[in-house]
Amino acid sequence: MALVLFLIILAIVLGIVGVVAHGLLHLLFIGIGVLIIAIVISAVRFRHGGRSPNR
């Protein structure tokens, strides 16, 4: 969960810097990519239901 939160915060920061800074629009697209990765990771964890592995 902490990884997903970190990725979302990173995506927001990259997006803001990409929009505000002139000539750094590529950071916006990197931020969008990081956000998509965070959504995929959280969807995979949610789909598994948080079950712990059997030992």
C-alpha distance matrix in Angstrom:
0.0 3.8 5.4 5.3 6.3 8.7 10.0 10.8 12.5 14.3 15.5 16.9 18.6 20.1 21.2 22.9 24.6 25.7 27.3 28.9 30.2 33.2 33.1 29.4 28.6 27.0 24.1 23.5 23.4 21.1 18.7 19.1 18.4 15.1 14.2 15.3 13.4 10.0 11.4 12.5 9.4 7.8 11.4 11.7 8.9 10.5 13.9 13.6 13.0 10.8 14.1 14.6 17.1 20.7 22.5
3.8 0.0 3.8 5.5 5.1 6.1 8.6 9.9 10.6 12.1 14.2 15.4 16.5 18.2 19.8 21.2 22.5 24.0 25.8 27.0 28.1 31.3 31.3 27.6 27.2 25.7 22.5 22.3 22.7 20.0 17.6 18.8 18.2 14.6 14.2 16.1 14.0 10.8 13.1 14.5 11.5 10.6 14.4 14.8 12.4 14.2 17.5 17.2 16.8 14.4 17.4 17.3 19.7 23.3 24.6
5.4 3.8 0.0 3.8 5.4 5.1 6.2 8.6 10.0 10.4 12.2 14.3 15.3 16.3 18.1 20.0 21.0 22.0 24.2 25.8 26.5 29.5 29.1 25.3 24.9 23.0 19.9 20.0 19.9 17.1 15.1 16.3 15.2 11.6 11.8 13.4 10.9 8.2 11.2 12.1 9.1 9.4 13.1 13.2 11.6 14.0 16.8 16.7 17.1 15.0 18.0 17.9 19.7 23.4 24.8
5.3 5.5 3.8 0.0 3.8 5.4 5.1 6.2 8.7 9.8 10.5 12.4 14.3 15.2 16.3 18.5 20.0 20.7 22.5 24.4 25.5 28.4 28.1 24.4 23.5 21.8 18.9 18.3 18.2 15.8 13.5 14.0 13.3 9.9 9.1 10.6 8.8 5.3 7.8 9.5 7.1 6.6 10.4 11.4 10.2 11.9 14.8 15.5 15.8 14.5 17.8 18.5 20.6 24.3 26.2
6.3 5.1 5.4 3.8 0.0 3.8 5.4 5.1 6.2 8.5 9.9 10.7 12.4 14.2 15.3 16.7 18.5 19.8 21.3 22.7 24.1 27.3 27.5 23.8 23.1 22.0 18.8 18.1 18.7 16.5 13.6 14.6 14.8 11.3 10.1 12.6 11.6 8.0 10.2 12.7 10.7 9.6 13.2 14.7 13.2 14.3 17.6 18.4 18.1 16.6 20.1 20.8 23.2 26.9 28.6
8.7 6.1 5.1 5.4 3.8 0.0 3.8 5.5 5.2 6.1 8.6 10.0 10.6 12.2 14.1 15.5 16.5 18.0 20.0 21.2 22.1 25.3 25.3 21.6 21.4 20.0 16.6 16.7 17.4 14.7 12.2 14.0 13.9 10.2 10.2 13.1 11.6 8.8 11.9 14.0 12.0 12.0 15.6 16.7 15.5 17.2 20.2 20.8 20.9 19.2 22.4 22.7 24.7 28.4 29.8
10.0 8.6 6.2 5.1 5.4 3.8 0.0 3.8 5.5 5.0 6.1 8.6 9.9 10.4 12.0 14.2 15.3 16.0 18.2 19.9 20.7 23.6 23.2 19.5 18.8 17.2 14.1 13.9 14.1 11.5 9.1 10.6 10.2 6.4 6.7 9.5 8.1 5.8 9.3 11.2 9.9 10.6 13.8 15.0 14.7 16.4 19.0 20.0 20.7 19.5 22.7 23.3 25.0 28.7 30.4
10.8 9.9 8.6 6.2 5.1 5.5 3.8 0.0 3.8 5.4 5.1 6.3 8.7 9.9 10.5 12.4 14.3 15.1 16.5 18.4 19.8 22.8 22.9 19.3 18.3 17.3 14.2 13.1 13.8 12.0 8.8 9.7 10.5 7.4 5.8 9.1 9.2 6.4 8.5 11.6 11.1 10.7 13.6 15.6 15.3 16.2 19.0 20.6 20.8 20.0 23.5 24.6 26.7 30.4 32.4
12.5 10.6 10.0 8.7 6.2 5.2 5.5 3.8 0.0 3.8 5.4 5.1 6.2 8.6 9.8 10.7 12.4 14.1 15.5 16.6 18.0 21.3 21.8 18.3 17.9 17.3 13.8 13.2 14.8 12.9 9.5 11.5 12.8 9.7 8.8 12.5 12.5 10.0 12.3 15.3 14.5 14.1 17.2 19.2 18.5 19.5 22.5 23.8 23.8 22.6 26.1 26.9 29.1 32.8 34.5
14.3 12.1 10.4 9.8 8.5 6.1 5.0 5.4 3.8 0.0 3.8 5.5 5.2 6.1 8.4 10.0 10.6 12.0 14.2 15.4 16.1 19.2 19.2 15.6 15.5 14.4 10.8 11.0 12.4 9.9 7.2 10.0 10.7 7.6 8.3 11.8 11.5 10.0 13.0 15.3 14.7 15.2 18.2 19.7 19.5 21.0 23.7 24.9 25.4 24.2 27.5 28.0 29.8 33.6 35.1
15.5 14.2 12.2 10.5 9.9 8.6 6.1 5.1 5.4 3.8 0.0 3.8 5.5 5.2 6.0 8.6 9.9 10.3 12.1 14.2 15.2 18.0 17.8 14.2 13.3 12.4 9.1 8.3 9.4 7.7 4.1 6.4 7.9 5.6 5.4 9.1 9.8 8.9 11.1 13.7 14.0 14.5 16.9 18.9 19.3 20.4 22.8 24.5 25.2 24.5 27.9 28.9 30.6 34.4 36.2
16.9 15.4 14.3 12.4 10.7 10.0 8.6 6.3 5.1 5.5 3.8 0.0 3.8 5.5 5.1 6.2 8.6 9.7 10.6 12.2 14.0 17.1 17.7 14.4 13.6 13.7 10.4 8.9 11.1 10.4 6.7 8.5 11.1 9.2 8.1 11.8 13.1 11.6 13.2 16.3 16.7 16.5 18.9 21.3 21.4 22.0 24.6 26.5 26.8 26.2 29.8 30.9 32.9 36.7 38.6
18.6 16.5 15.3 14.3 12.4 10.6 9.9 8.7 6.2 5.2 5.5 3.8 0.0 3.8 5.4 5.2 6.2 8.4 10.0 10.6 11.8 15.2 16.0 12.7 12.8 13.0 9.3 9.1 11.9 10.6 7.7 10.6 12.7 10.8 10.8 14.5 15.2 14.1 16.3 19.1 19.1 19.2 21.9 23.9 23.9 24.9 27.6 29.2 29.5 28.6 32.0 32.8 34.7 38.5 40.1
20.1 18.2 16.3 15.2 14.2 12.2 10.4 9.9 8.6 6.1 5.2 5.5 3.8 0.0 3.8 5.5 5.2 5.9 8.6 10.0 10.4 13.2 13.3 9.7 9.6 9.3 5.6 5.9 8.5 7.2 5.0 8.5 10.3 9.1 10.0 13.2 14.0 13.8 16.1 18.4 18.8 19.6 22.0 23.8 24.3 25.5 27.8 29.5 30.3 29.5 32.9 33.6 35.2 39.0 40.6
21.2 19.8 18.1 16.3 15.3 14.1 12.0 10.5 9.8 8.4 6.0 5.1 5.4 3.8 0.0 3.8 5.5 5.0 6.2 8.6 10.1 12.6 13.0 9.8 8.6 9.2 6.4 4.3 7.5 7.9 5.2 7.2 10.2 9.9 9.7 12.7 14.4 14.3 15.7 18.3 19.4 19.8 21.7 24.0 24.8 25.5 27.7 29.8 30.4 30.1 33.6 34.7 36.4 40.2 42.1
22.9 21.2 20.0 18.5 16.7 15.5 14.2 12.4 10.7 10.0 8.6 6.2 5.2 5.5 3.8 0.0 3.8 5.4 5.2 6.0 8.3 11.4 12.9 10.3 9.8 11.5 8.7 7.3 10.9 11.3 8.8 10.9 13.9 13.3 12.9 16.1 17.9 17.2 18.6 21.6 22.3 22.4 24.5 26.9 27.4 27.9 30.4 32.5 32.8 32.3 35.9 37.0 38.9 42.7 44.5
24.6 22.5 21.0 20.0 18.5 16.5 15.3 14.3 12.4 10.6 9.9 8.6 6.2 5.2 5.5 3.8 0.0 3.8 5.5 5.2 5.6 9.1 10.3 7.5 8.4 9.9 7.0 7.4 11.0 10.9 9.4 12.2 14.6 14.1 14.7 17.8 19.0 18.8 20.7 23.3 23.8 24.4 26.7 28.7 29.2 30.2 32.6 34.4 35.0 34.3 37.7 38.5 40.2 44.0 45.6
25.7 24.0 22.0 20.7 19.8 18.0 16.0 15.1 14.1 12.0 10.3 9.7 8.4 5.9 5.0 5.4 3.8 0.0 3.8 5.7 5.7 7.8 8.0 5.1 4.7 6.6 4.6 4.5 8.0 8.9 8.3 10.4 12.8 13.3 14.0 16.5 18.1 18.5 20.1 22.4 23.5 24.4 26.2 28.2 29.2 30.1 32.2 34.2 35.1 34.7 38.1 39.0 40.5 44.3 46.0
27.3 25.8 24.2 22.5 21.3 20.0 18.2 16.5 15.5 14.2 12.1 10.6 10.0 8.6 6.2 5.2 5.5 3.8 0.0 3.8 5.9 7.5 9.0 7.4 6.2 9.3 8.2 6.5 9.9 11.8 10.6 11.8 14.9 15.6 15.5 17.9 20.1 20.3 21.3 23.9 25.3 25.8 27.4 29.8 30.7 31.2 33.3 35.6 36.3 36.1 39.6 40.9 42.6 46.4 48.3
28.9 27.0 25.8 24.4 22.7 21.2 19.9 18.4 16.6 15.4 14.2 12.2 10.6 10.0 8.6 6.0 5.2 5.7 3.8 0.0 3.8 6.4 9.2 8.3 8.7 11.8 10.3 9.7 13.3 14.5 13.3 15.1 18.1 18.2 18.3 21.1 22.9 22.8 24.2 26.9 27.9 28.2 30.2 32.5 33.2 33.8 36.1 38.2 38.7 38.3 41.8 42.9 44.7 48.5 50.3
30.2 28.1 26.5 25.5 24.1 22.1 20.7 19.8 18.0 16.1 15.2 14.0 11.8 10.4 10.1 8.3 5.6 5.7 5.9 3.8 0.0 3.8 6.3 5.7 7.7 10.5 9.4 10.1 13.4 14.2 13.8 16.1 18.5 18.7 19.5 22.2 23.6 23.9 25.6 28.0 28.9 29.7 31.7 33.7 34.5 35.4 37.6 39.6 40.3 39.7 43.2 44.0 45.6 49.3 50.9
33.2 31.3 29.5 28.4 27.3 25.3 23.6 22.8 21.3 19.2 18.0 17.1 15.2 13.2 12.6 11.4 9.1 7.8 7.5 6.4 3.8 0.0 3.8 5.7 7.4 10.5 10.8 11.4 14.1 15.5 15.8 17.7 19.9 20.8 21.7 23.9 25.6 26.3 27.8 29.9 31.2 32.1 33.8 35.9 36.9 37.9 39.8 41.9 42.9 42.5 45.8 46.7 48.1 51.9 53.5
33.1 31.3 29.1 28.1 27.5 25.3 23.2 22.9 21.8 19.2 17.8 17.7 16.0 13.3 13.0 12.9 10.3 8.0 9.0 9.2 6.3 3.8 0.0 3.8 5.7 8.1 9.4 10.7 12.5 13.9 15.1 16.8 18.4 19.7 21.0 22.9 24.3 25.5 27.2 28.9 30.2 31.6 33.1 34.9 36.2 37.4 39.1 41.1 42.3 42.0 45.2 46.0 47.2 50.9 52.5
29.4 27.6 25.3 24.4 23.8 21.6 19.5 19.3 18.3 15.6 14.2 14.4 12.7 9.7 9.8 10.3 7.5 5.1 7.4 8.3 5.7 5.7 3.8 0.0 3.8 5.3 5.7 7.6 9.7 10.4 11.5 13.6 15.1 16.0 17.6 19.6 20.8 21.9 23.8 25.5 26.6 28.0 29.7 31.4 32.6 33.9 35.7 37.5 38.8 38.3 41.5 42.3 43.4 47.2 48.7
28.6 27.2 24.9 23.5 23.1 21.4 18.8 18.3 17.9 15.5 13.3 13.6 12.8 9.6 8.6 9.8 8.4 4.7 6.2 8.7 7.7 7.4 5.7 3.8 0.0 3.8 5.3 5.3 7.0 9.0 10.0 11.2 13.0 14.7 15.7 17.3 19.1 20.4 21.7 23.4 25.0 26.3 27.7 29.5 31.0 32.0 33.6 35.8 37.1 36.9 40.2 41.2 42.4 46.1 47.9
27.0 25.7 23.0 21.8 22.0 20.0 17.2 17.3 17.3 14.4 12.4 13.7 13.0 9.3 9.2 11.5 9.9 6.6 9.3 11.8 10.5 10.5 8.1 5.3 3.8 0.0 3.8 5.3 5.2 6.3 8.6 9.9 10.7 12.5 14.3 15.5 16.7 18.5 20.1 21.3 22.8 24.6 25.9 27.3 29.0 30.3 31.7 33.7 35.3 35.0 38.1 39.0 39.9 43.6 45.3
24.1 22.5 19.9 18.9 18.8 16.6 14.1 14.2 13.8 10.8 9.1 10.4 9.3 5.6 6.4 8.7 7.0 4.6 8.2 10.3 9.4 10.8 9.4 5.7 5.3 3.8 0.0 3.8 5.4 4.9 6.0 8.6 9.7 10.3 12.1 14.2 15.1 16.3 18.3 19.9 20.9 22.4 24.2 25.7 26.9 28.3 30.1 31.8 33.2 32.7 35.8 36.6 37.8 41.5 43.1
23.5 22.3 20.0 18.3 18.1 16.7 13.9 13.1 13.2 11.0 8.3 8.9 9.1 5.9 4.3 7.3 7.4 4.5 6.5 9.7 10.1 11.4 10.7 7.6 5.3 5.3 3.8 0.0 3.8 5.4 5.0 6.2 8.7 9.9 10.5 12.4 14.3 15.3 16.6 18.5 20.0 21.1 22.6 24.5 25.9 26.8 28.5 30.7 31.8 31.7 35.0 36.1 37.5 41.3 43.2
23.4 22.7 19.9 18.2 18.7 17.4 14.1 13.8 14.8 12.4 9.4 11.1 11.9 8.5 7.5 10.9 11.0 8.0 9.9 13.3 13.4 14.1 12.5 9.7 7.0 5.2 5.4 3.8 0.0 3.8 5.3 5.0 6.2 8.7 9.8 10.6 12.5 14.3 15.4 16.7 18.5 20.1 21.1 22.8 24.6 25.6 26.9 29.1 30.7 30.8 33.8 35.0 36.1 39.8 41.8
21.1 20.0 17.1 15.8 16.5 14.7 11.5 12.0 12.9 9.9 7.7 10.4 10.6 7.2 7.9 11.3 10.9 8.9 11.8 14.5 14.2 15.5 13.9 10.4 9.0 6.3 4.9 5.4 3.8 0.0 3.8 5.4 5.0 6.2 8.6 9.9 10.6 12.4 14.3 15.4 16.6 18.5 20.0 21.2 22.8 24.3 25.7 27.5 29.1 28.8 31.8 32.7 33.6 37.3 39.1
18.7 17.6 15.1 13.5 13.6 12.2 9.1 8.8 9.5 7.2 4.1 6.7 7.7 5.0 5.2 8.8 9.4 8.3 10.6 13.3 13.8 15.8 15.1 11.5 10.0 8.6 6.0 5.0 5.3 3.8 0.0 3.8 5.4 5.1 6.1 8.6 9.8 10.5 12.3 14.3 15.3 16.5 18.3 20.1 21.2 22.4 24.2 26.1 27.3 27.0 30.2 31.2 32.6 36.3 38.2
19.1 18.8 16.3 14.0 14.6 14.0 10.6 9.7 11.5 10.0 6.4 8.5 10.6 8.5 7.2 10.9 12.2 10.4 11.8 15.1 16.1 17.7 16.8 13.6 11.2 9.9 8.6 6.2 5.0 5.4 3.8 0.0 3.8 5.5 5.0 6.3 8.7 9.9 10.6 12.4 14.3 15.4 16.5 18.5 20.1 20.9 22.4 24.7 26.0 26.2 29.4 30.8 32.1 35.9 38.0
18.4 18.2 15.2 13.3 14.8 13.9 10.2 10.5 12.8 10.7 7.9 11.1 12.7 10.3 10.2 13.9 14.6 12.8 14.9 18.1 18.5 19.9 18.4 15.1 13.0 10.7 9.7 8.7 6.2 5.0 5.4 3.8 0.0 3.8 5.4 5.1 6.3 8.7 9.9 10.7 12.4 14.4 15.4 16.7 18.6 19.9 21.1 23.1 24.8 24.9 27.8 29.0 30.0 33.7 35.7
15.1 14.6 11.6 9.9 11.3 10.2 6.4 7.4 9.7 7.6 5.6 9.2 10.8 9.1 9.9 13.3 14.1 13.3 15.6 18.2 18.7 20.8 19.7 16.0 14.7 12.5 10.3 9.9 8.7 6.2 5.1 5.5 3.8 0.0 3.8 5.4 5.1 6.2 8.7 9.9 10.6 12.4 14.2 15.4 16.7 18.3 19.9 21.5 23.0 22.6 25.7 26.6 27.7 31.5 33.4
14.2 14.2 11.8 9.1 10.1 10.2 6.7 5.8 8.8 8.3 5.4 8.1 10.8 10.0 9.7 12.9 14.7 14.0 15.5 18.3 19.5 21.7 21.0 17.6 15.7 14.3 12.1 10.5 9.8 8.6 6.1 5.0 5.4 3.8 0.0 3.8 5.4 5.1 6.2 8.7 9.9 10.6 12.2 14.3 15.5 16.3 18.2 20.3 21.4 21.3 24.6 26.0 27.5 31.3 33.5
15.3 16.1 13.4 10.6 12.6 13.1 9.5 9.1 12.5 11.8 9.1 11.8 14.5 13.2 12.7 16.1 17.8 16.5 17.9 21.1 22.2 23.9 22.9 19.6 17.3 15.5 14.2 12.4 10.6 9.9 8.6 6.3 5.1 5.4 3.8 0.0 3.8 5.4 5.1 6.2 8.7 10.0 10.5 12.4 14.4 15.2 16.3 18.6 20.2 20.6 23.7 25.3 26.5 30.2 32.6
13.4 14.0 10.9 8.8 11.6 11.6 8.1 9.2 12.5 11.5 9.8 13.1 15.2 14.0 14.4 17.9 19.0 18.1 20.1 22.9 23.6 25.6 24.3 20.8 19.1 16.7 15.1 14.3 12.5 10.6 9.8 8.7 6.3 5.1 5.4 3.8 0.0 3.8 5.4 5.1 6.2 8.7 9.8 10.7 12.4 14.2 15.3 16.9 18.8 18.8 21.6 22.8 23.7 27.4 29.6
10.0 10.8 8.2 5.3 8.0 8.8 5.8 6.4 10.0 10.0 8.9 11.6 14.1 13.8 14.3 17.2 18.8 18.5 20.3 22.8 23.9 26.3 25.5 21.9 20.4 18.5 16.3 15.3 14.3 12.4 10.5 9.9 8.7 6.2 5.1 5.4 3.8 0.0 3.8 5.5 5.1 6.2 8.5 10.0 10.7 12.1 14.2 15.7 16.9 16.6 19.8 21.0 22.5 26.3 28.4
11.4 13.1 11.2 7.8 10.2 11.9 9.3 8.5 12.3 13.0 11.1 13.2 16.3 16.1 15.7 18.6 20.7 20.1 21.3 24.2 25.6 27.8 27.2 23.8 21.7 20.1 18.3 16.6 15.4 14.3 12.3 10.6 9.9 8.7 6.2 5.1 5.4 3.8 0.0 3.8 5.5 5.2 6.0 8.6 9.9 10.3 12.0 14.4 15.4 15.9 19.2 21.1 22.7 26.3 28.9
12.5 14.5 12.1 9.5 12.7 14.0 11.2 11.6 15.3 15.3 13.7 16.3 19.1 18.4 18.3 21.6 23.3 22.4 23.9 26.9 28.0 29.9 28.9 25.5 23.4 21.3 19.9 18.5 16.7 15.4 14.3 12.4 10.7 9.9 8.7 6.2 5.1 5.5 3.8 0.0 3.8 5.5 5.0 6.2 8.6 9.8 10.4 12.5 14.5 15.1 17.9 19.7 20.7 24.3 26.9
9.4 11.5 9.1 7.1 10.7 12.0 9.9 11.1 14.5 14.7 14.0 16.7 19.1 18.8 19.4 22.3 23.8 23.5 25.3 27.9 28.9 31.2 30.2 26.6 25.0 22.8 20.9 20.0 18.5 16.6 15.3 14.3 12.4 10.6 9.9 8.7 6.2 5.1 5.5 3.8 0.0 3.8 5.5 5.2 6.3 8.6 10.0 11.0 12.8 12.6 15.4 16.7 17.9 21.6 23.9
7.8 10.6 9.4 6.6 9.6 12.0 10.6 10.7 14.1 15.2 14.5 16.5 19.2 19.6 19.8 22.4 24.4 24.4 25.8 28.2 29.7 32.1 31.6 28.0 26.3 24.6 22.4 21.1 20.1 18.5 16.5 15.4 14.4 12.4 10.6 10.0 8.7 6.2 5.2 5.5 3.8 0.0 3.8 5.5 5.1 6.0 8.5 10.0 10.8 10.8 14.1 16.0 17.9 21.5 24.1
11.4 14.4 13.1 10.4 13.2 15.6 13.8 13.6 17.2 18.2 16.9 18.9 21.9 22.0 21.7 24.5 26.7 26.2 27.4 30.2 31.7 33.8 33.1 29.7 27.7 25.9 24.2 22.6 21.1 20.0 18.3 16.5 15.4 14.2 12.2 10.5 9.8 8.5 6.0 5.0 5.5 3.8 0.0 3.8 5.4 5.0 6.0 8.7 9.9 11.2 14.1 16.6 18.2 21.6 24.5
11.7 14.8 13.2 11.4 14.7 16.7 15.0 15.6 19.2 19.7 18.9 21.3 23.9 23.8 24.0 26.9 28.7 28.2 29.8 32.5 33.7 35.9 34.9 31.4 29.5 27.3 25.7 24.5 22.8 21.2 20.1 18.5 16.7 15.4 14.3 12.4 10.7 10.0 8.6 6.2 5.2 5.5 3.8 0.0 3.8 5.4 5.1 6.4 8.9 9.8 12.1 14.2 15.2 18.6 21.4
8.9 12.4 11.6 10.2 13.2 15.5 14.7 15.3 18.5 19.5 19.3 21.4 23.9 24.3 24.8 27.4 29.2 29.2 30.7 33.2 34.5 36.9 36.2 32.6 31.0 29.0 26.9 25.9 24.6 22.8 21.2 20.1 18.6 16.7 15.5 14.4 12.4 10.7 9.9 8.6 6.3 5.1 5.4 3.8 0.0 3.8 5.5 5.4 6.6 6.5 9.4 11.3 13.0 16.5 19.3
10.5 14.2 14.0 11.9 14.3 17.2 16.4 16.2 19.5 21.0 20.4 22.0 24.9 25.5 25.5 27.9 30.2 30.1 31.2 33.8 35.4 37.9 37.4 33.9 32.0 30.3 28.3 26.8 25.6 24.3 22.4 20.9 19.9 18.3 16.3 15.2 14.2 12.1 10.3 9.8 8.6 6.0 5.0 5.4 3.8 0.0 3.8 5.5 5.2 6.7 9.8 12.7 14.9 18.1 21.2
13.9 17.5 16.8 14.8 17.6 20.2 19.0 19.0 22.5 23.7 22.8 24.6 27.6 27.8 27.7 30.4 32.6 32.2 33.3 36.1 37.6 39.8 39.1 35.7 33.6 31.7 30.1 28.5 26.9 25.7 24.2 22.4 21.1 19.9 18.2 16.3 15.3 14.2 12.0 10.4 10.0 8.5 6.0 5.1 5.5 3.8 0.0 3.8 5.3 8.1 10.0 13.1 14.5 17.3 20.7
13.6 17.2 16.7 15.5 18.4 20.8 20.0 20.6 23.8 24.9 24.5 26.5 29.2 29.5 29.8 32.5 34.4 34.2 35.6 38.2 39.6 41.9 41.1 37.5 35.8 33.7 31.8 30.7 29.1 27.5 26.1 24.7 23.1 21.5 20.3 18.6 16.9 15.7 14.4 12.5 11.0 10.0 8.7 6.4 5.4 5.5 3.8 0.0 3.8 5.7 6.6 9.5 10.7 13.6 16.9
13.0 16.8 17.1 15.8 18.1 20.9 20.7 20.8 23.8 25.4 25.2 26.8 29.5 30.3 30.4 32.8 35.0 35.1 36.3 38.7 40.3 42.9 42.3 38.8 37.1 35.3 33.2 31.8 30.7 29.1 27.3 26.0 24.8 23.0 21.4 20.2 18.8 16.9 15.4 14.5 12.8 10.8 9.9 8.9 6.6 5.2 5.3 3.8 0.0 3.8 5.5 9.1 11.4 14.0 17.4
10.8 14.4 15.0 14.5 16.6 19.2 19.5 20.0 22.6 24.2 24.5 26.2 28.6 29.5 30.1 32.3 34.3 34.7 36.1 38.3 39.7 42.5 42.0 38.3 36.9 35.0 32.7 31.7 30.8 28.8 27.0 26.2 24.9 22.6 21.3 20.6 18.8 16.6 15.9 15.1 12.6 10.8 11.2 9.8 6.5 6.7 8.1 5.7 3.8 0.0 3.8 6.4 9.4 12.4 15.3
14.1 17.4 18.0 17.8 20.1 22.4 22.7 23.5 26.1 27.5 27.9 29.8 32.0 32.9 33.6 35.9 37.7 38.1 39.6 41.8 43.2 45.8 45.2 41.5 40.2 38.1 35.8 35.0 33.8 31.8 30.2 29.4 27.8 25.7 24.6 23.7 21.6 19.8 19.2 17.9 15.4 14.1 14.1 12.1 9.4 9.8 10.0 6.6 5.5 3.8 0.0 3.8 6.5 8.9 12.1
14.6 17.3 17.9 18.5 20.8 22.7 23.3 24.6 26.9 28.0 28.9 30.9 32.8 33.6 34.7 37.0 38.5 39.0 40.9 42.9 44.0 46.7 46.0 42.3 41.2 39.0 36.6 36.1 35.0 32.7 31.2 30.8 29.0 26.6 26.0 25.3 22.8 21.0 21.1 19.7 16.7 16.0 16.6 14.2 11.3 12.7 13.1 9.5 9.1 6.4 3.8 0.0 3.8 6.5 9.0
17.1 19.7 19.7 20.6 23.2 24.7 25.0 26.7 29.1 29.8 30.6 32.9 34.7 35.2 36.4 38.9 40.2 40.5 42.6 44.7 45.6 48.1 47.2 43.4 42.4 39.9 37.8 37.5 36.1 33.6 32.6 32.1 30.0 27.7 27.5 26.5 23.7 22.5 22.7 20.7 17.9 17.9 18.2 15.2 13.0 14.9 14.5 10.7 11.4 9.4 6.5 3.8 0.0 3.8 6.4
20.7 23.3 23.4 24.3 26.9 28.4 28.7 30.4 32.8 33.6 34.4 36.7 38.5 39.0 40.2 42.7 44.0 44.3 46.4 48.5 49.3 51.9 50.9 47.2 46.1 43.6 41.5 41.3 39.8 37.3 36.3 35.9 33.7 31.5 31.3 30.2 27.4 26.3 26.3 24.3 21.6 21.5 21.6 18.6 16.5 18.1 17.3 13.6 14.0 12.4 8.9 6.5 3.8 0.0 3.8
22.5 24.6 24.8 26.2 28.6 29.8 30.4 32.4 34.5 35.1 36.2 38.6 40.1 40.6 42.1 44.5 45.6 46.0 48.3 50.3 50.9 53.5 52.5 48.7 47.9 45.3 43.1 43.2 41.8 39.1 38.2 38.0 35.7 33.4 33.5 32.6 29.6 28.4 28.9 26.9 23.9 24.1 24.5 21.4 19.3 21.2 20.7 16.9 17.4 15.3 12.1 9.0 6.4 3.8 0.0
